[in-house]
């Protein structure tokens, strides 16, 4: 884990004492504060294009949807059979 300043450590200690809901909201705000750089340019457009592509694949039948219960069952089986 990266080292943080004493001030950041104090903020973290107080943040960890918050409710789950408040911690989640705080995380969202902190992440939003990181999203201002030039690396983010074009991301929204790329995601919009990806979403359109996926929706088109579903509508045309190219993509096969798997019910959540089936996904959960398969994932659980894989985890049970994974080497430890």
Order of alpha helices (4+ residues) and beta strands (2+ residues): alpha-alpha-alpha-alpha
